[in-house]
Amino acid sequence: MKSYITIDGRKIGPDYPPYIIAELSANHNGDINRAFRIMEEAKKAGADAIKLQTYTHETITMDCDSDEFQIKGGLWDGQTLYELYKGAHMPWAWHKPLFEKAKELDITIFSSPFDFTAVDLLEDLDAPAYKIASFEVIDLPLIKRVAQTGKPMIISTGMANKVEIEEAITTARENGCEELVVLHCVSGYPAPADQYNLRTIADIATRFNVLSGLSDHTIENATAVASVALGACLIEKHVTLDRSGGGADDSFSLEPKELAELCTDTKVAWQAMGKVNYERTEAEQGNVKFRRSLYVVKDIAAGETLTAENVKSIRPGFGLAPKHYDVILGKKAKCLIPRGTALTFDVIK
């Protein structure tokens, strides 16, 4: 396994700050200017990339009212799949101006394609990477087609079992994908934090010999920040301007202030992980003098015995270490040792 991958010049891996993807998804709510503003806010917040979803209601499902195509329960209760995706999809005519906007903002942009024609569109736009959505992780022909572009790939694993994940990874690798990140994901909208089982992130990395990360559908940042400690090198969150905006994905998306906090807090968490270290750090150097040491707390005359009454372990730390306390008790003073003296072996017989 490579220790990192590169998307649009940015290295992604355990030795680099977490790569933050702002998922625009359906949060444009049918208005390209809203999509532009989300991109602007994502850039201000410090996100590394904007991600789109490239499909139409015609390419992802069919217009059918039978029971199997009805959504029952959850955020989209009462709609057919066709109706949901007709309102939620990113019009293909918007992709070029959105890619141009990203270039203007100097933020990376790529997408999740949902069929071969979507890959063709994104290749024409020279997308720097591809994301396979959780619902498509079992679509091995799509994974094969994306891998054959030779671009870096990100695969989400919501709902997938170990066999399905392994099949997806094998298909990607056998078809030319050399740069891959696999994201642990829970495909609930929103997903409860207590169902995330974040320890799976580290297991994905070791079990499948890949870089791992998190696709996070919780409505807070604690889960994402915690994931960094378990090795997540890439984090994806849905982003909107207003969680009460009424769009298909608004209710489980981060608002700009929360995205900024995510970018900051995950970087701090990554920095705090550091390395295994038992040496004194730079921040500690100035405080060593405030540790305990042995001090004379009453004048001790020459030849007088050192006792628990005239020697104590106190702060600051300029005297002998407290571990010598039992050794020096009962010893004699070589000379007068005034109260407030940091005790050393030089003044003890």
ZAKOLFI-530005 format. One line per field, with one value per residue (C-alpha): residue in three letters; x, y, z. Coordinates in Angstrom, 2 decimals. Example, Ala and Ser with C-alpha at 12.3 -4.5 7.8 and 13.67 -1.06 7.14 Angstrom:
2
r <- c(ALA SER)
c1 <- c(12.30 13.67)
c2 <- c(-4.50 -1.06)
c3 <- c(7.80 7.14)
% end
This chain:
349
r <- c(MET LYS SER TYR ILE THR ILE ASP GLY ARG LYS ILE GLY PRO ASP TYR PRO PRO TYR ILE ILE ALA GLU LEU SER ALA ASN HIS ASN GLY ASP ILE ASN ARG ALA PHE ARG ILE MET GLU GLU ALA LYS LYS ALA GLY ALA ASP ALA ILE LYS LEU GLN THR TYR THR HIS GLU THR ILE THR MET ASP CYS ASP SER ASP GLU PHE GLN ILE LYS GLY GLY LEU TRP ASP GLY GLN THR LEU TYR GLU LEU TYR LYS GLY ALA HIS MET PRO TRP ALA TRP HIS LYS PRO LEU PHE GLU LYS ALA LYS GLU LEU ASP ILE THR ILE PHE SER SER PRO PHE ASP PHE THR ALA VAL ASP LEU LEU GLU ASP LEU ASP ALA PRO ALA TYR LYS ILE ALA SER PHE GLU VAL ILE ASP LEU PRO LEU ILE LYS ARG VAL ALA GLN THR GLY LYS PRO MET ILE ILE SER THR GLY MET ALA ASN LYS VAL GLU ILE GLU GLU ALA ILE THR THR ALA ARG GLU ASN GLY CYS GLU GLU LEU VAL VAL LEU HIS CYS VAL SER GLY TYR PRO ALA PRO ALA ASP GLN TYR ASN LEU ARG THR ILE ALA ASP ILE ALA THR ARG PHE ASN VAL LEU SER GLY LEU SER ASP HIS THR ILE GLU ASN ALA THR ALA VAL ALA SER VAL ALA LEU GLY ALA CYS LEU ILE GLU LYS HIS VAL THR LEU ASP ARG SER GLY GLY GLY ALA ASP ASP SER PHE SER LEU GLU PRO LYS GLU LEU ALA GLU LEU CYS THR ASP THR LYS VAL ALA TRP GLN ALA MET GLY LYS VAL ASN TYR GLU ARG THR GLU ALA GLU GLN GLY ASN VAL LYS PHE ARG ARG SER LEU TYR VAL VAL LYS ASP ILE ALA ALA GLY GLU THR LEU THR ALA GLU ASN VAL LYS SER ILE ARG PRO GLY PHE GLY LEU ALA PRO LYS HIS TYR ASP VAL ILE LEU GLY LYS LYS ALA LYS CYS LEU ILE PRO ARG GLY THR ALA LEU THR PHE ASP VAL ILE LYS)
c1 <- c(0.00 1.22 1.54 -0.44 -2.40 -2.50 -5.57 -5.03 -1.55 -2.67 -1.15 -3.62 -2.53 -1.74 1.27 -0.81 -3.70 -7.11 -8.50 -11.93 -14.55 -17.62 -20.39 -22.73 -25.09 -28.70 -28.24 -28.33 -32.13 -32.51 -30.58 -27.08 -26.36 -27.00 -24.51 -21.98 -22.50 -22.01 -18.73 -17.65 -18.48 -16.66 -13.55 -13.77 -14.22 -11.02 -12.37 -10.00 -12.61 -16.19 -17.90 -20.91 -23.17 -23.56 -26.79 -30.23 -33.54 -33.50 -30.05 -30.47 -34.01 -37.20 -40.58 -42.63 -45.28 -45.22 -44.66 -40.98 -40.28 -42.08 -40.11 -41.73 -40.52 -37.53 -36.76 -38.25 -41.40 -44.18 -42.04 -41.14 -37.46 -38.06 -39.63 -36.85 -34.02 -35.78 -35.74 -32.37 -30.14 -27.43 -28.31 -25.54 -25.49 -24.33 -21.22 -18.99 -19.80 -19.36 -15.94 -15.07 -16.22 -13.99 -11.02 -11.83 -12.04 -8.93 -10.72 -10.65 -13.86 -14.84 -17.93 -19.61 -20.70 -23.66 -23.37 -21.01 -22.40 -21.66 -18.04 -17.83 -19.11 -16.63 -13.75 -14.56 -14.26 -10.94 -12.14 -9.05 -10.62 -13.77 -15.94 -18.01 -21.09 -22.12 -25.24 -23.02 -20.29 -21.89 -21.90 -18.67 -19.01 -19.16 -16.14 -14.28 -15.09 -13.97 -10.77 -9.87 -9.59 -6.45 -7.61 -7.54 -10.66 -12.58 -15.03 -17.69 -18.80 -22.21 -24.37 -21.56 -20.27 -16.67 -17.12 -18.70 -15.97 -13.26 -14.93 -15.06 -11.40 -10.25 -12.20 -10.67 -7.13 -7.41 -8.55 -5.77 -6.58 -3.31 -4.52 -7.45 -9.08 -11.88 -14.37 -16.21 -19.81 -23.24 -25.91 -28.50 -29.76 -28.90 -26.93 -26.76 -23.24 -23.69 -24.06 -20.85 -18.46 -15.46 -12.99 -13.87 -11.75 -8.51 -9.68 -10.43 -6.88 -5.23 -7.68 -7.72 -4.30 -5.73 -5.87 -9.09 -11.37 -14.91 -18.07 -19.98 -23.76 -24.09 -25.31 -22.35 -18.56 -17.57 -17.69 -15.49 -12.96 -12.78 -12.21 -8.87 -7.51 -8.41 -6.56 -9.09 -7.06 -10.10 -13.45 -16.56 -19.54 -22.62 -22.66 -25.45 -26.11 -29.07 -30.03 -33.66 -33.60 -36.00 -33.82 -33.47 -30.21 -30.29 -31.44 -28.36 -25.77 -23.28 -23.74 -20.70 -19.68 -19.80 -17.76 -15.11 -15.05 -14.70 -11.72 -10.03 -10.81 -9.82 -6.50 -5.87 -6.77 -4.32 -1.59 -2.27 -1.83 1.83 4.10 5.13 7.24 8.60 10.98 10.31 8.50 9.33 6.16 7.29 10.83 9.98 7.94 10.58 11.73 8.29 8.43 9.07 12.57 14.21 14.57 15.83 12.84 14.63 18.25 20.51 23.73 27.04 26.96 23.21 21.11 18.79 15.26 11.67 11.39 14.13 13.98 10.84 9.81 8.34 8.24 10.36 12.63 16.21 17.16 17.63 14.82 12.30 13.44 16.55 14.47 14.87 18.59 19.42 17.38 19.74 22.76 24.77 25.24 28.83 28.16 25.40 22.55 20.18 16.42 15.32 18.39 17.92 19.47 22.41 24.78 27.63 26.46 25.81 28.40)
c2 <- c(0.00 3.50 5.71 8.46 9.32 12.64 14.50 17.72 18.12 17.54 14.54 12.48 9.96 9.48 11.79 14.71 16.73 15.14 15.84 17.44 16.99 19.22 17.18 19.56 16.77 17.96 21.06 23.36 23.02 23.65 26.95 27.07 30.31 28.50 25.87 28.64 30.10 26.72 26.41 29.86 29.03 25.71 27.47 30.05 27.26 25.55 22.49 20.83 19.83 20.19 17.01 16.72 13.81 13.19 11.45 12.27 10.81 8.93 7.38 6.38 4.95 4.79 6.48 3.82 4.06 0.42 -0.39 -1.23 2.31 4.01 5.52 4.70 6.36 8.59 12.00 11.28 9.44 9.39 10.10 7.70 7.28 9.04 12.05 12.27 12.17 14.45 17.19 16.35 15.76 18.15 19.23 18.15 21.58 22.98 20.84 22.95 26.27 24.58 23.28 26.77 28.28 25.85 26.93 30.56 29.77 27.56 24.60 21.05 19.69 16.17 13.98 10.65 9.24 6.87 5.41 5.26 8.42 10.33 9.12 10.33 13.77 14.05 12.87 15.64 18.08 16.48 15.57 14.89 12.02 9.94 8.89 5.71 6.25 3.66 2.65 1.96 -0.05 -3.24 -1.88 -3.56 -2.60 1.08 0.65 -1.03 1.85 4.47 2.59 2.48 6.28 5.89 8.64 8.38 6.72 7.03 4.24 4.52 1.32 2.09 -1.08 -3.20 -6.33 -7.56 -9.62 -6.72 -4.33 -6.77 -7.23 -3.48 -3.00 -5.93 -4.65 -1.19 -2.51 -5.03 -2.27 0.21 2.06 2.65 5.42 4.44 5.53 3.42 5.23 3.70 4.88 4.38 5.02 6.58 10.13 11.26 8.41 8.00 8.36 5.28 3.15 4.32 1.76 3.91 1.17 -0.23 2.52 1.03 -2.47 -1.45 -0.14 -3.33 -5.89 -4.54 -2.82 0.57 4.11 4.61 7.48 8.43 9.41 11.01 11.41 12.41 15.94 16.99 16.91 14.75 11.55 12.97 14.40 11.08 9.26 11.02 9.24 5.95 6.74 8.53 10.51 11.73 12.94 13.71 15.67 17.07 20.89 23.40 27.09 26.48 23.19 24.28 25.10 22.32 20.54 16.77 16.68 19.95 18.50 16.30 18.71 21.04 24.78 26.95 27.70 24.00 23.12 25.63 24.02 20.58 21.72 23.25 20.53 17.59 19.26 19.86 16.22 15.07 17.31 16.03 12.41 13.06 10.08 7.82 10.06 9.81 12.74 16.12 18.36 21.97 23.12 21.35 22.71 25.84 23.96 21.47 23.90 23.75 20.01 18.86 18.49 18.30 21.61 22.60 24.07 24.83 25.94 22.91 23.43 21.81 18.20 18.26 15.34 15.71 14.81 14.95 18.19 20.11 18.58 18.28 17.51 20.74 22.88 24.21 21.62 22.83 20.36 16.63 14.53 13.27 9.69 10.48 11.42 8.14 8.06 11.49 11.18 10.49 11.93 14.79 18.28 19.19 22.86 25.27 24.80 27.79 27.43 27.67 25.90 23.41 20.30 18.68 15.85 18.37 19.63 16.19 13.97)
c3 <- c(0.00 -0.82 2.23 0.49 -2.63 -4.44 -5.64 -7.57 -6.05 -2.44 -0.66 1.39 3.99 7.68 7.50 6.20 7.67 7.04 3.59 3.98 1.26 1.30 -0.33 -2.19 -3.17 -3.58 -1.43 -4.45 -4.14 -7.86 -7.89 -9.39 -7.56 -4.29 -5.43 -6.14 -2.66 -1.00 -2.88 -1.72 1.89 1.67 0.44 3.25 5.80 4.69 2.88 0.44 -2.12 -3.28 -4.43 -6.70 -7.62 -11.33 -12.33 -13.62 -12.59 -15.91 -15.36 -11.72 -11.71 -13.80 -13.69 -11.97 -9.25 -8.17 -4.54 -5.00 -6.23 -3.33 -0.40 2.91 6.09 6.69 5.21 1.80 2.84 0.24 -2.82 -5.59 -6.37 -9.69 -7.99 -5.39 -7.91 -10.36 -7.72 -6.25 -9.26 -10.37 -13.93 -16.24 -17.88 -14.52 -14.28 -16.52 -14.79 -11.40 -12.44 -13.69 -10.39 -8.49 -10.57 -9.82 -6.09 -6.19 -4.65 -5.99 -7.49 -8.50 -8.40 -7.82 -11.18 -11.16 -14.64 -17.62 -19.24 -16.06 -16.19 -19.79 -18.81 -15.94 -18.08 -20.57 -17.64 -16.59 -13.10 -10.94 -8.96 -8.57 -5.65 -5.66 -3.50 -0.91 -2.85 -5.89 -4.13 -5.49 -9.08 -10.13 -13.83 -12.78 -10.50 -13.38 -15.73 -13.20 -12.38 -16.05 -16.07 -13.97 -11.62 -7.79 -6.39 -3.14 -2.31 0.41 2.11 3.64 3.79 2.32 4.02 3.97 0.81 -1.10 0.05 -1.03 -4.42 -4.97 -4.00 -6.12 -9.13 -8.75 -8.43 -11.26 -13.61 -13.04 -9.82 -7.96 -5.65 -3.45 -0.18 1.31 3.55 6.45 6.23 7.75 5.13 7.42 6.91 9.49 11.02 14.81 16.18 18.36 15.23 13.58 15.07 14.24 15.12 11.69 10.11 11.38 10.50 6.91 6.55 7.84 6.47 2.90 2.84 1.88 3.16 5.09 5.98 6.95 5.14 8.00 8.06 11.71 12.38 14.51 14.26 17.23 15.19 12.46 14.90 16.75 13.45 13.01 16.09 14.41 11.21 9.01 6.47 4.51 5.82 3.80 5.13 3.42 3.45 3.04 3.59 5.89 7.53 7.56 3.84 2.93 0.38 0.12 2.11 4.04 7.36 7.88 6.45 8.08 7.89 7.01 10.61 11.47 8.39 9.47 12.92 11.30 9.24 12.28 14.81 12.62 11.84 15.55 16.28 13.62 15.00 18.51 17.38 16.61 17.24 20.11 22.32 25.86 25.61 27.16 24.68 23.95 25.72 28.90 29.11 31.05 33.66 34.79 37.48 39.07 39.80 43.38 44.82 48.25 50.12 53.54 55.37 58.69 59.20 59.62 61.58 60.59 61.87 62.47 61.24 58.26 59.33 58.17 60.13 58.33 54.81 52.69 49.13 47.81 44.70 42.91 41.36 41.81 44.54 44.64 43.18 45.77 45.09 47.23 50.29 52.20 51.38 52.83 56.03 58.92 57.12 58.65 57.26 56.25 56.95 57.84 55.39 55.54 55.24 51.60 50.24 47.41 48.86 47.03 47.90 48.13 51.54 53.04 54.75)
% end
